[in-house]
Amino acid sequence: MSGTLVIIHLAGAVALLLWATRMVRTGVTRAYGDVLRQRLRAALRNPLMAVLAGTSLAIALQSSTAVVLLVGSFVGSGIVGGTAGLFAVLGADLGSALVVRILSFDLSLLIPISLFAGTSIFLATESRNWRQVGRILVGIGLLLLSLQMIGRASEPLRQSTVLPVITAYLEDDPGIAFLLAAIITWLFHSSIATILLLVALAARGIISPELGIVLVLGANLGAGLIATALSRTMPASARAVPVANLALRGLFSILIVTGFVLLDPSPTFLGGEPSAQVIHAHIGFNLIVVILGLPLATFVYRAAEMILLRTGAPAHGPTEDPFEVSALDPDALDRPAEAIANATREVVRICETLEVMLVRIIGLYEDYSPEAAAALAALDDRIDRRHAAVKLYLAEIARRELSEAESRRVQELLNGSIRLEQAGDVIVRNMLVHVRKKHERNLTFAPEGWEEVSSFHAAVLANARLAFNVLVTRDKQTARQLVQEKDRLRDLEKSTNRRHFERLRKRKNVSVESSSLHLDTIRDLKQINSLLASSAYPVLEQEGLLRASRLDVPHHN
């Protein structure tokens, strides 16, 4: 096989690996993302639990970068402290290294099983969560298949006459090899993909274990660069997490690669096989960063935040509020199609703001602060301003000569905007009041009660995202799924209330004290869900998929 064909096959295999990893991450995020976020927020209060939570989440998401950005957003919004966030990020890097170890085993039998089971589940059900389980299984199957493809594609490289020259040069110049691995990892935007490629090359004797270890250390530096680059628009408090992580990883990787080159130890202490030596070097490095980085975390985070502030990064967010830039162009009113598109863009912004409010309100139940509560109320004011502007703009559009489809779309956007504004009011006027009461009276949920509230909130947040999609795309399948999820949530409310009253019957003090808070929160979340789910009805009605009434009206002779 020519060198060009080898590169083409290898590039395709790596591309499939990146795509499969993304599939798994997307499936896990869509099915369990909200629950994982809540568990992570709770775990970040304890340093050891923060490390373990970061490790677990990186394994679930197949990406330490995703965890870094998620934790950074928590720190930026004030939900958790910067040091705790850095603890979780160090754990996430270790979790990413463990993923490489797991994928290095012979899992070839899982390829057909995962592909068949995942495809069957995805095609056999309309349930949102089960379809995401199918997506995860297909992603795992493709991921394992891509590893086989990488192995087969790299096999002809053993006979290459050019590659030994390149590897010999890199072995003679470990500094270039170190930097090259960092750049490749940044280009891949995945340290897992880079390390697995190095493992495959080492297993076939294409690179020596010594060179593989140098490249692994460079790949770890590149992994830190990915999150740092992706977080460049975040405020200083959030950006300080990936920057501090990069500082620790960069420092230790440079020190260790320097020591490795100068001392020239035998890599056999890392294992008998070259592939195992590369994997264990990767895991060992991240374990060292965790152990030595924990005592330094507070100092490094504060230093990173101070440097960012001095270089002009905003402390708490952009000074110019992007939500205040309106898409409602008055010059487009005489062109209804363009004007309706402008209104749709503005409604999307309302959806985004409401989603932020839904995410933040549950965090306030756990960790209340007057500043965070005031920021949440300010978001509702923003929605009110947007809603008023959209309402007036749509009224102006309605004065023009419109087609039947355009008139229907104007009405849908108007009704959708109204319901979004009402949902925001429920969060601020009802749920925020409950949060303040909980804080002022020092109330606590029963562990079972808080688990129920968190799960109910996660379901509502997932449904809200479906509703936002329906409002914009008018997709009938998503609309049908949203109505089905609304029915499921109604059943979930009944079972939640039944378990709550069962705890009351047993006279558990913590349930008695927080009974009103528990029931009111569930009621408000259900009201938000009902408001948002109504966006599916016009779509289903137009498609003839909606019954005129749920009532069974008796027939009279």
Residue pairs with C-beta under 8 A, 6 or more apart in sequence:
1 9
1 156
3 160
3 162
6 153
6 154
6 156
6 157
6 160
9 149
9 152
9 153
10 150
10 153
10 154
12 149
12 153
13 146
13 149
13 150
13 152
13 153
14 146
14 150
14 188
14 193
14 197
16 142
16 145
16 146
16 149
17 143
17 146
17 147
17 150
17 190
17 193
17 196
18 188
18 189
18 190
18 193
19 142
20 139
20 140
20 141
20 142
20 143
20 145
20 146
21 62
21 63
21 139
21 143
21 190
21 192
21 193
22 139
23 135
23 136
23 138
23 139
23 142
24 61
24 62
24 136
24 139
24 140
24 143
25 61
25 62
25 63
25 66
26 135
26 139
27 132
27 133
27 134
27 135
27 136
27 139
28 36
28 60
28 61
28 62
28 132
28 136
29 61
29 66
30 128
30 132
30 135
30 462
31 128
31 129
31 132
31 133
31 136
32 60
34 457
34 458
34 461
34 462
35 454
35 455
35 458
36 57
36 60
37 70
37 359
38 362
38 454
38 457
38 458
39 53
40 53
40 54
40 57
40 70
40 71
40 74
40 88
41 74
41 79
41 80
41 363
41 366
41 367
42 366
43 49
43 50
43 52
43 53
43 88
44 50
44 53
44 71
44 74
44 80
44 81
44 84
44 85
44 87
44 88
45 80
45 84
47 84
47 87
47 294
50 84
50 85
50 87
50 88
50 91
51 87
51 88
51 90
51 91
51 94
51 290
51 294
52 91
53 88
53 91
54 67
54 71
54 87
54 88
54 89
54 90
54 91
54 92
54 94
54 95
55 91
55 92
55 94
55 95
55 98
56 95
57 67
57 70
57 88
57 92
57 95
58 64
58 66
58 67
58 91
58 92
58 93
58 94
58 95
58 96
58 99
59 95
59 96
59 98
59 99
59 102
61 67
62 99
62 143
62 192
63 96
63 190
63 192
64 89
64 92
64 93
64 95
64 96
64 191
64 223
64 227
65 189
65 190
65 191
65 223
65 226
65 227
65 230
67 88
67 89
67 92
67 95
68 89
68 92
68 227
68 231
68 241
68 242
68 245
69 227
69 230
69 231
69 242
71 80
71 85
71 88
71 89
71 92
71 241
72 85
72 227
72 231
72 234
72 238
72 239
72 241
72 242
73 234
73 238
74 80
74 85
75 81
75 82
75 85
75 237
75 238
75 240
75 241
76 234
76 235
76 237
76 238
76 239
76 316
76 317
77 238
77 360
77 363
77 372
78 237
78 369
78 371
78 372
79 360
79 363
79 367
79 372
80 367
82 237
82 240
82 241
82 244
82 301
82 302
82 305
83 297
83 298
83 301
85 241
85 301
86 241
86 244
86 245
86 293
86 297
86 300
86 301
87 294
87 297
89 241
89 242
89 245
90 245
90 248
90 289
90 290
90 293
90 294
90 297
91 290
93 220
93 223
93 245
93 249
93 286
93 289
93 290
94 283
94 286
94 287
94 289
94 290
96 191
96 192
96 223
96 286
97 195
97 282
97 283
97 285
97 286
97 287
98 283
99 192
100 192
100 195
100 196
100 199
100 279
100 282
100 283
101 279
101 283
103 143
103 144
103 147
103 192
103 196
104 196
104 199
104 275
104 276
104 279
107 144
108 144
108 148
110 140
110 141
110 144
111 141
111 144
111 145
111 148
112 141
113 141
114 137
114 138
114 140
114 141
114 144
115 137
115 138
115 141
115 142
115 145
117 134
117 137
118 133
118 134
118 135
118 136
118 137
118 138
118 139
118 140
118 141
119 134
119 138
120 134
121 130
121 131
121 133
121 134
121 137
122 131
122 134
122 135
122 138
123 134
125 131
125 134
126 477
126 480
126 481
126 484
127 484
128 462
128 466
128 481
128 485
147 196
147 200
150 196
150 197
150 200
151 200
151 203
151 204
154 200
154 201
154 204
154 206
155 204
157 163
157 201
157 204
157 206
158 204
158 205
158 206
163 206
167 206
167 207
167 208
167 211
169 176
170 176
170 177
170 180
170 211
170 214
170 215
171 177
171 208
171 210
171 211
174 211
174 214
174 257
174 261
177 211
177 214
177 215
177 218
178 214
178 215
178 217
178 218
178 221
178 253
178 257
179 218
180 215
180 218
181 194
181 198
181 214
181 215
181 216
181 217
181 218
181 219
181 221
181 222
182 218
182 219
182 221
182 222
182 225
183 222
184 194
184 219
184 222
185 191
185 194
185 218
185 219
185 221
185 222
185 223
185 225
185 226
186 222
186 225
186 226
186 229
188 194
189 226
190 226
191 219
191 220
191 222
191 223
191 226
194 219
194 222
195 216
195 219
195 278
195 279
195 282
198 207
198 212
198 215
198 216
198 219
198 278
199 212
199 275
199 278
199 279
200 275
201 207
201 212
202 208
202 209
202 212
202 274
202 275
202 277
202 278
203 273
203 274
203 275
205 274
207 215
208 274
209 267
209 270
209 274
209 277
209 278
210 264
210 267
212 274
212 277
212 278
212 281
213 260
213 267
213 270
213 277
213 278
213 281
214 257
214 260
214 261
216 278
216 281
216 282
216 285
217 253
217 256
217 257
217 260
217 281
217 285
218 253
218 257
219 282
220 249
220 253
220 282
220 285
220 286
221 249
221 250
221 253
221 254
223 249
224 242
224 245
224 246
224 249
224 250
225 246
227 242
227 245
227 246
228 239
228 242
228 243
228 245
228 246
230 242
231 238
231 239
231 241
231 242
231 243
232 239
233 318
235 313
235 314
235 315
235 316
235 317
235 318
236 305
236 308
236 309
236 313
236 314
236 315
237 305
237 315
237 316
239 304
239 308
239 313
240 301
240 304
240 305
240 308
241 301
243 304
243 307
243 308
244 297
244 300
244 301
244 303
244 304
247 300
247 303
247 304
248 289
248 293
248 296
248 297
248 300
249 289
252 285
252 288
252 289
252 292
252 293
253 285
256 285
256 288
267 274
267 277
267 281
268 277
270 276
270 277
270 280
270 281
270 284
271 277
271 279
271 280
293 300
309 315
323 349
323 353
323 382
323 386
324 382
326 346
326 389
327 342
327 343
327 345
327 346
327 349
328 342
328 343
328 346
328 389
328 390
328 393
329 338
329 339
329 342
330 396
332 338
332 339
332 342
333 339
333 393
333 396
333 397
333 400
334 400
336 397
336 400
336 401
336 402
336 403
336 406
337 406
339 393
339 396
339 397
339 400
340 397
340 406
340 409
340 410
340 413
342 393
343 390
343 393
343 394
343 397
343 410
343 413
344 413
344 472
346 386
346 389
346 390
346 393
347 390
347 413
347 416
347 417
347 420
347 471
347 472
348 468
348 472
349 386
350 383
350 386
350 387
350 390
350 417
350 420
350 421
351 420
351 468
351 471
351 472
353 379
353 382
353 383
353 386
353 424
354 383
354 420
354 423
354 424
354 427
354 464
355 461
355 464
355 465
355 468
356 379
357 376
357 379
357 380
357 383
357 424
357 427
357 428
358 427
358 457
358 460
358 461
358 464
358 528
359 461
360 372
360 375
360 376
360 379
361 376
361 427
361 431
361 432
361 435
362 454
362 457
363 372
364 372
364 373
364 376
364 432
364 435
365 435
365 438
365 453
365 521
368 435
368 436
368 438
368 439
373 432
373 435
373 436
376 427
376 428
376 432
377 428
377 432
379 424
380 424
380 425
380 427
380 428
383 420
383 421
383 424
384 421
384 424
386 417
387 417
387 418
387 420
387 421
390 413
390 414
390 417
391 414
391 417
391 418
394 410
394 413
394 414
394 417
397 410
398 407
398 410
402 410
408 538
408 542
411 538
412 471
412 474
412 535
412 538
413 471
415 534
415 535
415 538
416 471
416 535
419 531
419 532
419 534
419 535
420 531
420 532
422 531
423 464
423 528
423 531
423 532
426 524
426 527
426 528
426 531
427 524
427 528
430 520
430 524
431 521
431 524
431 525
434 517
434 520
434 521
434 524
437 443
437 517
438 514
438 517
443 513
443 514
443 517
444 510
444 513
444 514
445 453
445 510
445 514
445 517
445 518
446 503
446 508
446 510
446 511
446 514
448 499
448 503
449 500
449 503
449 510
449 511
449 514
449 518
452 496
452 499
452 500
452 518
452 522
453 518
453 521
453 522
455 492
456 489
456 492
456 493
456 496
456 522
456 525
457 525
459 485
459 488
459 489
459 492
459 529
460 489
460 525
460 526
460 528
460 529
462 485
463 482
463 485
463 486
463 489
463 529
463 532
463 533
464 528
464 529
464 532
466 478
466 481
466 482
466 485
467 482
467 532
467 533
467 535
467 536
468 532
469 475
469 478
470 478
470 479
470 482
470 535
470 536
470 539
471 535
474 539
475 539
476 539
476 540
476 543
476 545
478 536
479 535
479 536
479 539
479 540
480 536
480 540
480 545
482 533
482 535
482 536
483 533
483 536
483 537
483 540
485 533
486 529
486 530
486 533
489 526
489 529
490 526
493 522
493 526
496 522
497 519
497 522
500 511
500 515
500 518
500 519
503 511
504 511
504 512
504 515
511 518
537 546
540 546
